[in-house]
């Protein structure tokens, strides 16, 4: 069973004739689409590795820069904070002004900030650079989703999301391995700096080939008046920032939790503004009709809940094996290597079958994640009693890596499958914002559980209870996916009217 497509009358036409033409996948040959996908995947790899690679180099940064725990928290969370704030606005700007130019601008900003991070002489400089990196990443990420929606259809879109999922899963897990190798090879100070500077050659090459390989025109101007909805943009950005900030710094200053009321007020005002703005004939920042599409709404919730839980796994494992078990940064990275390989494999498989299996892939992925989380608890508890080697984590974490491949890329395809092309940037930004919000909230809450229980009962108990909290969040993810599947939303992507026949 499949849903009826959302009526196009709820959405405005493309902003310009050129934008409409660009939405036709026949504008690009197969070779041109392959080149486009290559550029997108290379930049996504760079962007995502910069998140996970930091996990194992935090001790080196702290000793090198004489940084406090609060400074280290900002290294992790500052990037995610600015990333999440700009995502939706960047997606909207790409929809209107051209996804190619916004993509290139994001890569340039990200690459320049990576230089500043690698050369930072104190924690303040490093964190400012991380904030700017988050802005660059927030600019480019929605364009990746928008360009895939715009230029790929049918089976080609499924394969594109499969490759994207491979990159997502692999980069998240391989980052710690790369960080550990650089620390082991170059030493603590030069090693952590190299984790940022490796972005520079990738970014420069990506910008160069993007000018040749991205579809033209890179920049478009709407036929009528340019309407970026500045009031809606500011309200949403302030609301997201006010929501995320307490989860980043709330432990340092409990008064910051009062910002949640500000966030709620801004988001309510944003919804009211967007409705009235459209009624007056304006082009709202986000078409609220998107939330009337069940596959989009449910998929966005799935993304947020899953990232709220599982994003903390790799942070906790890196901390546990280094601080509690004395692993080096390289050894800590190697613990996640099998998970990286299985994530890449399962994402590739998911790309082939998402057209027919649909949401069932996501359900299977959550079950794999639950098995891996329970297995990890068993390894930690048995190892603490001298009954098992900690290296059994390689096996238990592999199930979590496999889950990432079956969840992330299929959910992206299913979430955006009914979204009109002209709204794909802002829709992709909303979905990724849910991921960033989930990541920030999850890391803040679950690491608080970990550190609190560690002071009371030790590392093993802290890991167990933290993973129990993650399991509860994954169970909620599973429930949403099952409900969505049972109601026929995204059950068979190939059969849906908005997914044209395979090419």
N, C-alpha and C positions, 0 to 999 in steps of 0.2 A: 504494500500500500504506500502511496506517496501523497504528499500534500499538493493542494492546488497552488499554482504560483501566485505570488503577491501581485495584485493588479498594478500595472504600470501607471495608471492614472494618479496613484498616490505619490509619484515621483516626477520631478520636472524633467524636461528633455535635456540632452547634453548641452553644456554651456556654449558650444560653438560648433560650427560645421566641421571644423578640423578635428575637434574632439570626438565627434560622432564617427567620423571616418576612421579615426585611429582605433575605435573600438572593434573594427572588423578584423578578425584574425586572419582573413585572407590577404590583408595588406602585407603580411610577412611570409616569406618562404620558410620551409622547414629549417634550412641552414641558418637563416636570420634569427629564427626563434631560438635555435641552439646557442648562438652567440649571445643573444640577449640573456638567456638563462645562465650561461657561464659567468657573465659579469655579475648578475644578481647574486649567484651562489657564492662567488669569491668574496664579495663585500659582506654578505651575511655571515660567512665564516669568520671574517675578521672582527665583525661587530660582536658576535656571540662569544668567541674565544676570550675577548677582553672582559667578559663577565666572569667566566669560570676559571680563567687562569689566575685570577687574583686570590682564589681560595687558598692555594698552597704557598703563596709568597708573602702573605700577611706578616708572619713572624720576621721575615727578612726586612720588610719595609719598616716594621716597628723598631727593630734594633738599629737599622741604618739611619733612620730619621729621628730616632728618640721620640717616637710618637706615643700618644696615650691610647687607651682603649677606645675613648670617644673618637679620636682621629681615625682609628682603624674601622670603626663602625661606619663613619662617613665614607671611607674608601669603598666599602661594599654598597652602602645605600644611596650615596649621593648620585651615582651614575643612574641607578634605577629611578630615582626621584625625578630628575630632569627629563630622563627618557620618557617616563609616563606622562609628564605634564604636557609635552609638545606633540605627542603622537597624533591626536585627533585633529588638531589644527594643521599639522603638517600633511596629513592625509587629505584634508579639505583643500589646502593650497595646491597639492599635486593634481587633484581632480580638476581644478579650475585653470591653473597656470601651466600645467605640463609636468608629468611625473618624471620625465628624464632630467630636466634641469634641477628639480628639487632633490632628486637622487644624487646628482653630482655635487650639489651644494652640501648635502649631508656628508658625503665621503670626504670632501675637502675639509670641513670643520672637524670631523672625527680624526682625520689624519694629522692635522695641525695640532689638535689637543693632545694626541698621543706623543708628539715630540715634547710638548710642555711637561707632560706627566713623566716621561723618561728622564728629563733633565731637572726635575723638581729638587730643590735643596732643603725644603722643610715640608711638614704635613699640610700647611695651608696651601702652598703652591700645588701640591699633588691633588688635593681635594678640589681646588678650583678647576684644574685640568680635567678631573673626572667629571665634574658638572658639565663642562663644555663637551666632553666626549659623549655624555648622555644626550645633549641637544643634537649633536651630529647624528647619533644613532637613531634618535627619535624622528629626525627629518627623513632619513633614508628608508627606514623599515616599512612605513605604510606604502611607499612607492613600489617596493618589491611585491607586495600583495596586489596592488593596483595594476601593475604591469603584467603580472601573471593572469589576473582576471581579464585584462584587456586583450591580450594577444594569444591566449591559449584556450581551446575549447575541447569538450569531450574527453577522449582518452588522453590527448596531449596535455590537458590541464591536470588530470589525475597523475600522470607521470611527472609533470613539473612539480606538483606538490609533494610527490614522493621523493624527488631529489632534494627539495627544500627541507623536508623532514629529516632526510639523511644528514644534511648539513647541520640542522639544528641539534639533533641528538648527538652527532659525532663531536661537534664543537664544544658542547656543554661538558662532555665527558673527557675529551682529549685535552682540553685546556689545562687541567691540573698536571697532566703528564708533561706537556710542553713547559709549564712553569717549573716543575721539578727538574727537568733536564737542564734548563737554563741556569738555575741556581747551582746545580751540581757541577756544571761545566765552567761557569764564569765566576762563581762565588756569590755571596749573599747580596752585596751592594750592586755590582754590575748585573747580576742575574735578574733581580726584580726590575731594574731599569730596562733591560732587554725585553721583558714581557710586554712593555708598551711600545718600544721602538721597533719591534718586528712588524707593527702595523704600517709603518711608513712606506716601505717598498711596495707592499700590497696595495695600499691606498693610492700611491702615485700611479702605479700601473693600471689600476682600476679606473681612475679618472681619465687617463689617456685613451684607453680602449673604449670607454663609455661614449666618448664623443663620436667614435666611428661605428660602434655596434648598437647603441641604443636607437630605437625607432625615431625617425624625424616626423614632425618637428619636436625638438627638445623643449621648446617654450611655446605656449599658445596663449592668446589673449581672447577672453570671451567676447562674443559678438556684441553684446550689450554692455551695460555698466558692470565693472568689476565689483563683486559683492562678496567680501570675505567675512561678513558678519562679525565685526570687531567686538561688539558687546557680548555676543554669545561666546566668542573665543576667550575673552577675559574671564567671564563668569565660570566657564568650565575649567580653565587653567587654574584659577584661584581655588575652586572647589576641590580639584584633584590634589593640589599642593597641600591645602589645609587638611585633607584626609590623610595623606601619606606622611606628613611631617611628624605627627605624634608617634607613629610607629617607628620612625627613625630615631627620634631623640626623646621619646616619652620617658624612658628610664632615667635619663639625666635630669629632666625637669617635668615632674608630674602635671604641672599647670598647663602644659602643652596639649593635654587631652581635651581641654575646653575647645580647641580648634575643630574638633569633630562637629560641634554645633554650627560653627562657621561653614564647614564643608557642606553640611546638610542644607543650610540656608542657601548657599550658592548654587547647589545642584537643583534645588526646587525652583529658584529664580531662573536658572538656565532653562529648565523645561518650559516654564511659563513664557519666558522670552522667546524661545524658539517657536512655540505655537503661534504667538501673536505676530512675530516677525513674518512668518509665512502667510498668515492671514492678511497682512498689509501688503503682500506682494513681494516681499524680500526673499532672498535665497538663504535659508538658515544654514548654520555651520554643519548641523547634522539633521538629516531627514528622519524625524521621529517615527515615521512610518516604517523604518527599518525594524523597529521593535515589535511590529505587528507580524513579522515573518517568524514563525516558530523556530525554524532551523537556525536562524541568526541569533535569536534571543537565547535559546537553549545552548547553542554552541559557545556563545560568549560566556555564559555561566559555567559551562564545563571547563573552558580554558582558565577562568579565574580560580575556580576551586582546585583544579589539578595543580596549577602552579603554586597556589597557596600552600599546598602540602609538600609536593615532591621537590620544589626548588631548594628546600632546606636540607635535603638528604646529603647533597655533595658538600655543603658547608660543614655539616655535623661530622661526616665521615672524615674530612680533612682535619678538623680540629681533634677528633677523638684519636685517630691513629698517630698523630704527631705529639699531642700533649699527654695522652694516657699511655700510649704504647711505644713512644720514642722513635717513631718512623722519621726518616729524612723526608724532605720535600719531594724527592724523586720517588721514593717508595710510596708515599701518600698518593702521588699521581698515578702510579702503576696499579694501585688498588682499583681505580675506576676504568682501566684500559679495556677489560673484557666488556664492561657495560657500554663503552663507546662503540665497540665493534658490533655488538648485538643491536644497539640502537640504529646504527647505519643499515644493518641488514634488514631489520624489521620495517624501517621506514621505506626501504626500496620495495619490499614485498607489499606494503600497504599501498604504495603508489599504483601498483598493478591491479589491486583488488578493491580499491575504494569505490570504483564505479558501480560495482555490484553488491559488495558487502555492506557499504555504508556505515551506519552507526554501530553495527555489530563489531567492527574493528576496534572502535573506542571501548566498547564493553569488554572485549577480550583483553585489551591493553590494561584496563583498570584491574582486572583479575590478576594479570601478570604482576602488576605493581604491588598488589596486596600480598601475593605470594612472596615476592622479593622482600617486602618490608618485614613480614613475619619471619622469614629466613634470616634476615639481618639481626633481628632481636635475638633469635636462637643462637646465632654465632657469637654475639657479644656476651650473652649470659653464660654460655658454655665455656667460652674462652676465659671469662673472669673466674671460673671454677677450675681451670686447668684441664678441661675435658676436650678442648678443640683448639686448633690453630686459628689465629685471627685472619690468616690468609684465605679462609673459607669465605670471607667477604667477597672475594672475586666472583664466586658463584652466585651468592644471594643478590649482589648488586647487579649482576647480569640480567636478572629478571626485571629489575627496575629500568635498566637501559632498554631492554626489549619493549617494555611498556611505552617508553617515550616515542619510539618509532611508530607504534600502532595507535597512539593517541594524538600527538601534536599535528602531524601533517594531514591525516584524514579529517580531524576536527576542523582544521582550517578550510579544507575544501568543502566540507559539508556546511560549515557556518556561512560561507560566502556564496554558496551555489545559487541562491535565489536573489542575490543582491544585484541591482542594475549596475552595468559597467560604470556609468557616470558617477555612482556613489561608492565605488569599490575602495577608493582611497580612505575616505572617512570611515567606512564600515570596517576596513582592515585596521585602522587606527583605534577604533573603539574596541575591537577584539583584543588587540595587543595591549591596550590600556588595561583591560581586565586582567591580562597576564601580569603586567607590571604591578598593578595594585595587589594582586594575589601574591606575587613574589615578595613585595615589601612587607605586607601584613604577615605572611607566613614566616619569613625569616625573623622578623621582630618578635613574634609571639613564641615561635618554637625555640629559638635560641634563648629567649628569656626562660622558658621551661628548662632547657638544658643547663644553663648556668645556675639557675636557682636550685635545681635538684642536685647538681654537682657539689654545691657547697654543703648540702644536707646529707647526701647519701653516696657520693662518689660518681665517677665517670660512667660505670656500667649501668647503674640505675638511671642516671640522667639520660643516657642514650636510649634505654628501653622506653622510658616514659615519653620522651620526645618522639620516638617512632610510633608509639601508640597514638599520640596526637595527630601525626601525619596520616595514620591509617584511618582515623575518623574522618578526615577531610577527603581522603580518596573514596571512602564509602559514600559520602555525599555526592561526589563526582559520578560514581557508578549509578546511584539512584537517579540522577538527572538524565544520564545517558539511556538508562533502561526506559524511563518514562517517555523520553523523546522517541526512542525506537518503537515502543509499543503503540504510540500514536501515529506512527508512520512518517515522522519527520526525518528526511534524509536516509530512509531505509534503503533506497536504491537510487544513487545519483544518476546512473545512466538512463533511468526511466523518466527522470524529471524533465518537464518541458523546458526548463531554463538551461538544461545541459544538452546542447546539440549533439548529434550523433558523432561517434568517434571519427577522428580524421585518419 
